[in-house]
């Protein structure tokens, strides 16, 4: 099953939002914070992705949330690999 580009765009938007609100001390300041919950929220648009690809994407999303500057290019490269080619 091919997942539309729009759903990958949604994943990127959600990841950017999660990264915006993440800060290293959040686990101390907010006892209810859970990185896995943020990752699951970001992954919702691409729920139908094959498990192997989803696992790779989950790792990249988690890295971007916690350190966007270092890992964003990794996530973008993975999305480009997994998303369908653009239509003209």
Residue pairs with C-beta under 8 A, 6 or more apart in sequence:
1 48
2 84
3 46
3 48
3 49
3 82
3 83
3 84
4 84
5 83
5 84
5 86
7 45
7 46
8 45
8 46
8 79
8 82
8 83
10 45
11 42
11 43
11 45
11 46
11 57
11 61
11 79
12 75
12 76
12 79
14 41
14 42
14 44
14 45
15 42
15 61
15 64
15 65
15 75
16 68
18 38
18 39
18 41
18 42
18 61
18 65
19 64
19 65
19 66
19 68
22 38
22 65
22 66
24 66
26 33
27 33
35 62
35 65
35 66
38 65
39 58
39 61
39 62
39 65
42 61
42 65
43 54
43 57
43 58
43 61
46 54
46 57
46 82
49 57
49 82
53 82
56 78
57 75
57 78
57 79
57 82
60 71
60 74
60 75
60 78
61 75
63 70
63 71
63 74
63 75
64 71
64 72
64 74
64 75
